[in-house]
Amino acid sequence: MKKKPKIAICGFNLESNRFAPTCAESDFRENMFFVGREISNEARKDSPAIHLGVKGFYNEMNKLFGHDDDWIDVPTMVIGSCPAGPVEEEFFNEFLERLRLKLLAAGPLDGVYICQHGAAVATHTHDPDGIMFDLIRKVVGDETPIVTTLDLHANISELMTSAVDVLVGYRTNPHVDMFDRGVEAASVLKEMLDGMQPEKYTIRLPLVAPSVTQLTAEGFPYGDLIRYGQKFLDEDIFNVTILSGFAFGDTPKNGMTIIVHSRSTIENARVVAEKLAVSAWTDRTRYVPKMTSLEQAVGLAQQAQQSAEETPFLFADPADNPGGGGRGNTTYILEAFIAAGIKNCVFSVFYDVAAVELACKSGVNSEIEITLNSQETNEYSKQLKVKARVVSLHSGKFRGHYGMVAGTTADTGKTAVLDLGGITIICISKRQQCRSSDFISAFGLDASSFSSIVVKSRGHFRAGFSHLFSDDQIIEVDVPGLTSPNLSNFKWSYLPRPVYPLDNDTLWDLD
């Protein structure tokens, strides 16, 4: 009887904003924390709460081996937090030790799949992802295939690339291909189990793309680069990964990274990587963000509410994106819209646990006075006193239908819908970005009925609102926040300098 391959599954998912509050165990437990068989059980659900990369990996492994009994899964730990600050050292070390013991207890392994974000930092190190990868390599040995999937915002270190055989990055932003990349990871791992020995070549550029320039739709430089990279795929080049990185990590490993994988020689991978690097650098001026002022945004919202025939607008607040470590509660746009008398507008979503608790205590249809951000300490999360009517209260759990949440279970925690006299705000108690229109419709509201929608998100919302808004109806507003696309707003400590577009005089060439 042929030996059944024994494959470990693990993952640590955190995108760390150096300027945000630290990330603790509670942040992971609130968002994604699966151990042992919880992983496989969740991955096999129709609408899982686990990372879709894990679901894709399981699905494809079952297909490749004919049945889920023809390979042995060893689920260890798959955890993830909403983007936050550096992970606390004590918790990270505890996680590593639990993971190490689980891998050792499994005995000899034939392969490992790591479902990782790749842009974490810790209070004690710039590279917790690399430390984790290295630990896994030391436990399983040099000959055991290790494949990881990575968010395209990953910041890549030499330790990460040396410890892992294949790094499969997302190709879409918003991230609607997480399942597909899990499938690809399984396919690559199967090839390696059958004898394929991959080679890879890596180039990091002094290019740190602002968040709003990292979309992968037609017409965006990053998307054009990724599509160009996929043209090199053939019988030998089996994966081209181009990672834009995450500026707010503020690490020495920041910079757009190109990783090309070959089935035969590192030389073939090098040639492709160099072509892509030159193309990216030649195109660098397209990574300068173009934003809309708050004054202009107010004018457009006034225009949109004039009549039913006017074009509605979706206003994005990328500077306060919880998907990048923002608190999801700055009031710059809200205060300006209130002052301007904007009506028929919804804010989705606004993170304020105290406001939700007050609404729940007061009850539906009650009239209350709320001080938004009453318990916040971040400099951008300024307090704002408002009068509101409690429209509805919700548990916060719902099944997604659009964009990144399609086919998944989302959870905003206890949620209160408040009417501020024509402006509706959806207050949540689990910090996260608005990723789709589901974050409006799940709470009894019709997203298509509003003349203005304001979302706390950088770009992931686009896939989830594409059925309602064209690109020319989406307005990115230039206001302060922890995730501002204007990189000159931040005091950088570890970012390699010079770096484009922060430093216009940045030079780079292949030599």
N, C-alpha and C positions, 0 to 999 in steps of 0.2 A: 504494500500500500504506500502511495506517495505521501511524503510528509506534508502536513498542513503548515503553511507559514504562520508564524506567530508575530503579530504586528501590534506595537504599542501606539496608543493615541493619546496626545497631550496637547496643552496649549495655554499660553499666558497672553491675554489680550489687553493692552493698555497703550493708549496714545498720551504721552506725558507733555503737558504744557509747563515749562520751567517756572512760569510766572503765576501759576494757579496754586491753590492750597494742596497740601500733600494728599496722597491717595492711601487709604487704609483698607484693612480686610473688609470692613463693612461696605465699602464701595463696590467690591467684587461680589459680595454676597447679595447685595441689592440688585445687581445686574445679571451676572452669569457665574454660577458656581456649581459645577457638576463633578462628582467624584465616582470612580469605579463604574459600575453598571448603570448608574444614572446617565452616563454619557451615551452609551449605546441605546438605551431605552428612549432617550429624548431624541436622538438622531434619527430614529426610525418612525417618529411621529409625522403626520401630514403637515402640521403647523408647529414646528419645534421652537422652543425658546433658546436652543443652543445655536451657536454659530453655524450658518448654512454651509460653510466649508466642510465641517464635520459630517453633515448630512450627505453632501456630495461625495465625500470620500467613502463613506459606508455604502452608499448606493452603487458606486462604481466597483468597489472591491467585490461586492456580491455578484455583480454582473461578470466580472473578469474570472472569478473562480467558480461560477456556475450556481453557487448557493452560499448563504451565509454560514453554513456548517462546514464549508470547504476551506476556510481560513479561520485562524484563531485571533480574535480581537482581544487586546489587552488594554482596556480603557483605564487610564490612570487619573489625571486631573485636567479639566478644561475649564478655565476661569477667565473672566473678563470684567473690566470696569468701564463705565462711561468715561470718556476722556477726562483726565484730571491732572493734578500736579505729580511730582515725583512720588513713586511708591515708597512707603516706609520700609526702612532696612529690615527691621525685625520681622515684619510679615513676609517680605520677599524671601528672606532666608528660611523661614518656617515652610513656605511653599516649596522651595528647592529641596529641603530635606524630606518632606512628604513625597515629593516626586521621585527623588533618588531611591527611597526605600521601596516604593511601589515598583519601580523598574527592576531593582535587584530581586524583589520577591517573585517577579515574573519568570526569573531564570533566563536562559539564553534566548535572545530575541532575533528574529529574522529581518526586522525592519521597524522603522519608527516614522510616524506621521505627526508633525507638529503644526497645529493650527495657531498661528501667531499673528499679532499685529505688526510688531517690529519697530515701534517708535517709543518704547518705554525708556524712562530714566528713573533712577532711584535716588534716595537721599544720600547714598554713599557711593554711587557709581554712575557713569554716563551710559553704561552698556549692560543693563540687566538681561537683555535678550541674548547677547553674546555669552554671558556667564551661564545662562540656562542651556544654550546650545552646547557649550563646551562640557557642561556637567553630563548631559545626555551622551555625548560622544565618549567620554571617559567611562561611563557605565557600560555601554553596549559594545565598545571596541571599534577599532578602525575599519573593520571589514563589513560592518552592518550598515545597510543603506538607510540614510536619513533624508527625508524630503519634508520641506516646510512650505506652507502657503503664507504669503505676506500681504498686508495692506499696501497699496501703492504709495502711502505716506510713510513707509518705513524708512528709518535712518540706518544705514548699513555700515557695520564695522568689519574689520578684517577678521576678527574672531568669529563673527557670524558666518562669513563665507568659508572660512577654513574648517569649521566644525560640522557643517551640513553639506551634503552632496549636491542637492538641487534646491534652489530657491524659486518658487513660483509666485510671481506677483500678480495682483489684480490688474486687469486691463481696462476697467471702466470706473469712471467717477462722474456721477454717483455709482456706488459699488453694487451693481446688479449682477455681477458675475462671480460672487463668492461660492455659490454652489458649483459652478463650472470649474473653478480653480481647484476645488476639492476633488472633483472628478479627474482633473488633469494630474493632480498629485498622486492619486491612486494608480493611474495609468503609467506614470513614470516609475513609481515604486515597483509595479509588476514587471516592467522592463528590466529593472535592476535585479530583481529576484531571478530573472531569467538569464542574467549574465551581462547586461549592458553596463559599461563602466563610463559614466559621464565625465566630461571635462568642462570647465567654465572659465570665463575671463571677465574681469570686473574693471570698470572705469568709473571713478567719481569725479564729477565736474564741480567747479566753484560757482554753481548756479543753484540758488535757493528760491524756488518759484513761490511768489505770494499765493495764498490759498485760492483766490478767485480766478487765477490763471491756470489752475490745474484740472479743469474740466476736460473730458475726453470726447465731447461732441464735435461734430464737424465745425471747422472754423477756429478751434482753439489749438494753440501750439502744441500742448502736451498730447492731446488726442491725435494730432497729425503725426507726431513723433512715434507714438505707440503703433499706429497703423503702418507707418513706414517700417518699423521693426518687425512686424508680423510677416512682411513680404519676404524676409530672409529664411523663414521656416522651410525646411526641406527634409530629405531623408537623414541628413547629418545634424543640422541645427534644429533641435527639437523644442527649445524654449528661449524666448527673448523677453526678459523682464526689465522694465524701465521704471524706476521708483523715483517719484518726484521729491519724496522726503517730507518732513514736517518741521518747518522753521522754528516753531515755538518750543521744540525740544531743547534748543540752544545747546548743542553738543559739538564736540570736535569732529563727529562723523556726519554732520549735516552736509548735504549736497546731493544733487540729482545723481543717481547711480544706475549704471547700465550693466546688466549681467546677462551674458550670452552662454548658452549651454550647447555642447556638441556631443554627439555619440562617438566621436573618433579622436580628434586632436584639439588641443588648446589653441593651436595656430588658427584653425578655422573659426573658432569662437572669437579670437582676438581681432581678426579682420573685420568681422561683422560689428563687434563692439566699437571699434575705432571709427567706422563709417557712421554709426549712430551718434557717437560722441561729437564728431565734427558737425553733423547735421544739427544737433541740439544747440551747440554753441553758436553756430552761424545764425540760428533763429532766435537768439536770446532776447532781442529787444521786444519781442512779442510777449514777454513775461512781465511787463510793466503794467500794473493794474489800472483800470479806468473805473472810477467810482462816481456816484451821484451825491451831491451835497444834500444835507438834511433840508435846507430851504427849498431846493428843487423837488425833493420827494414830497414835501407838504403840498406844493403847488400841483403836482400830479395827482395826489389823493383828492384834493379839492376838485380838480377837473373830472376825476372818475365818478364822483358822487353827484354831479350836476343833473344827470338824467340816466334812465335805464339804457339809453342807446350808447352811452359813453363806454369806452374800453376800460375794463377793470385792470388793476395792477396788482402784482405780487411784489411786495417790498421785502428784501432779504437784509437781515442784520448780521453780516458775516463777522463783525467785530465781537459779537457776543454769542458765538457758536458753541453750544455745549459739546458738540462733536469734535471740538478742538481744545477743550478745557475751559471754555467760557462758562460763566455761572448761569447764563440763560435768564437774566433778570435785570439787565440795565434798562433804564427808563427814558433814554434820550429821545427815541422816536415816539414813544407813548406820550410823553409830556408835551412834545411839539404838536402831535395830532390833537390832543385834548385842547390845547391853547388855540389851535386853528379851527376848532369846531368840526372836526372830521366826524362823519357819521357812516353807518353801514360798513363798519370795518371790524375785522377780527384779528386778534393777536394770538398766534399759536406757536409755541406754548410758552408760558411764563412760570419759572420755577420759584415758588414761594410757599414753603411748608406752613408757615404761620398764617398766611392768608387763607390757605385751604382749610386749616383747622378752625379758624374763625368762621368761615362760611359754613362748614359742617355743623358747628355749634349753633349758629344762628338759624339755619334751615332754609329750604327753598322758598323763594318769594320775599324773604326778609330784606330789609334795607339796612345796610351796614356802612360804617366808616372804617376804612382799612388804611394802614400805613404800609405800603409795599416795601419789602426789604427791611422790615423792622428788626430782623435777626442777622442781617448780613454785615460783614466787616470789610469786604473787598472795596477798594477805592472807586471802582466803576459802578458798583451796585448802590447807587444813591437812593435814599428814601423818597417816597412820593405818596402824599395823602390823597385818597380818592373816596368818593361816595359811590356805592355800588348796590345793585340788586342781585341777589343770588338766583340765577336762572335755573341751574340744575346741579346735582351732585352725582359723582360716579366712582366706581371702584378703580377705573383706569385700565382694566384689562380688555383688550380687543384683538380681533384677527385682522391683519393687514391685507389690503387688496392691491395697493399700488407701490411702484418703486421698490426701494430696498426692504420694505416691510411686507411685501406681497408674499403670502403663504407662510407667514410667521405670526407668532403671538407677541404682541407688544404690551407693555405695562407702564403707565405713567404714574402709578400709585394713586392714592386718593386725589380726585380731581374735581375742581369747582369751576363752573362756567359763570362768569360775572358780567353784568351789563353796567357800563360806566356812562350811561346816557347816550347811547348810539355807538359806542366802541365796546366790543365784546372781547374779554380776555379769558383765555383758558389757562387756569392756574393748576399746576401739577406739583406733586410732592416727591417724584423721582426725577432727578435732573437728567434731561436729554434734549436733543434737538428735534425740531419738527421735520420729519422725513417724508411726509406725504399728506395728501388731503384726508387720509384716514384719521389724522390727529385733529381733525375738525368734525368730520361726519360721525366718528365714534361717539361723540358727545351730543348728538341730536341736532347738529347744525348742518346746513347745506352750504358747502364751500362755494358753489357756483352762484349763490345769491348775494354775495358781498361785492361791493365795488372796490374794496381794498382788503388785502390780506397781508399781514406782517408775520414773517417767520423768523424764529431764532435758529438760523442754519447758515452754513457757508455755501453749500452746493448740492448736498445730498437730496434736498427737497425737490430739485429739478425733475428727477425721474418720477417722483410721486405726485407732481402737479402738471406733468406734461400734457395730460388729457384736458386740462383747463386753461393753461397759459402757454403762449408762444414765447420764444426768447425775447422778443421786443416788448413783451408785457412784464418782464422781470427786471426789477430795479434793485441794484446793490447799493445800499446807503452807506455813506462814509460818516460813521460816528465812532466815538472811542470804545475801547473794550479790550479784553484779554487776548482776543484773536484778530486784532485789526490787520487787514491786508497791507496796511502801510507799515512796512517793516522798520522804518525810521522812527516809529513811535516807541521803540523798545530799547532798553539798555542791555545789550548783549554781553555775556560774560565768556562764553565758550565757542560761539559760532566762528568757524574759520574765516579770517579776513585777509585779503579782500574777497568779497563774494558778490555776484551780480543777482539782482539789480540794486542791492543796497549800496554797493560801491561801483560807480559807473566806470572807473578806470581798471576794473578787474581784467587780467590777462590770462589766457590759457592756450596751450597748443599741445599736440601729441608728444612733442619732444620734452 
